[in-house]
């Protein structure tokens, strides 16, 4: 299927895609905060500037977009039909960068958790992921919506 947008319109649309403070990331941060977890965001001192850093637990959470980070088996992680070699190379670079960043963080003693965009599609889903993260890092969460 040919792209229905002109190259200029496609470029404009792609330039609006955020790398920080995305909707899934904000939903997860809100849910983690409601559980009493305090964190830093996008810490430049750590490899890859992780989305959420929980220093007290020496853990980081990477909030990955399914399309850009190639979530296996996810319907969002499609490959565009036009300019496929370009996209495949881009996706491969993203996945390799993710792998390097995770290895570097683990090498520094950090626990690395990944939350996928499709798992954070609603606030209820984000709350469930936040509870799972809290359990994995050993945090006893307060009740939600206190």
SULGIHU-V212663 format. One record per residue. N is the residue number from 1. RES is the residue in one letter. PHI is phi in whole degrees, -180 to 180 (NA if undefined). BURIAL is 1 if it has 24 or more other C-alpha atoms within 12 Angstrom, else 0. Layout:
n = [N/N]
res = [RES/RES]
phi = [PHI/PHI]
burial = [BURIAL/BURIAL]
This chain:
n = [1/2/3/4/5/6/7/8/9/10/11/12/13/14/15/16/17/18/19/20/21/22/23/24/25/26/27/28/29/30/31/32/33/34/35/36/37/38/39/40/41/42/43/44/45/46/47/48/49/50/51/52/53/54/55/56/57/58/59/60/61/62/63/64/65/66/67/68/69/70/71/72/73/74/75/76/77/78/79/80/81/82/83/84/85/86/87/88/89/90/91/92/93/94/95/96/97/98/99/100/101/102/103/104/105/106/107/108/109/110/111/112/113/114/115/116/117/118/119/120/121/122/123/124/125/126/127/128/129/130/131/132/133/134/135/136/137/138/139/140/141/142/143/144/145/146]
res = [X/X/X/X/X/X/X/X/X/X/X/X/X/X/X/X/X/X/X/X/X/X/X/X/X/X/X/X/X/X/X/X/X/X/X/X/X/X/X/X/X/X/X/X/X/X/X/X/X/X/X/X/X/X/X/X/X/X/X/X/X/X/X/X/X/X/X/X/X/X/X/X/X/X/X/X/X/X/X/X/X/X/X/X/X/X/X/X/X/X/X/X/X/X/X/X/X/X/X/X/X/X/X/X/X/X/X/X/X/X/X/X/X/X/X/X/X/X/X/X/X/X/X/X/X/X/X/X/X/X/X/X/X/X/X/X/X/X/X/X/X/X/X/X/X/X]
phi = [NA/-73/-67/-85/-105/-71/-56/-68/-66/-64/-60/-60/-64/-66/-69/-87/-75/-89/-106/-126/56/-74/-58/-62/-65/-64/-63/-68/-60/-61/-67/-64/-63/-63/-83/91/-83/-115/-152/-108/-124/52/-69/-68/-78/-107/-57/79/45/-53/-62/-133/-118/-110/-60/-59/-106/47/-135/-128/-121/-100/-98/-102/-76/-60/-67/-75/-109/61/-67/-59/78/-92/-69/-79/-84/-84/-111/-58/-78/-99/56/-57/-60/-59/-65/-62/-63/-61/-62/-61/-63/-61/-64/-65/-61/-59/-60/-62/-65/-63/-62/-66/-64/-64/-64/-89/92/-90/-85/-114/-117/-118/-114/-95/-50/-68/-83/-120/-68/-140/-64/-62/-65/-62/-65/-65/-65/-61/-62/-63/-62/-57/-64/-63/-92/89/-94/-91/-74/-71/-68/-69/62/-74]
burial = [0/0/0/0/0/0/0/0/0/0/0/0/0/0/0/0/0/0/0/0/0/0/1/1/1/1/1/1/1/1/1/1/1/1/1/0/1/0/1/1/1/0/0/0/0/1/1/1/1/1/1/1/1/1/0/0/1/1/1/1/1/1/1/1/1/1/1/1/1/1/1/0/0/0/0/0/0/0/1/0/0/0/0/0/0/0/0/0/0/0/1/0/0/0/0/0/0/1/0/0/1/1/0/0/1/0/0/0/0/1/1/1/1/1/1/1/1/1/1/1/1/0/1/0/0/1/1/1/1/1/1/1/1/1/0/0/1/0/0/0/1/0/0/0/0/0]
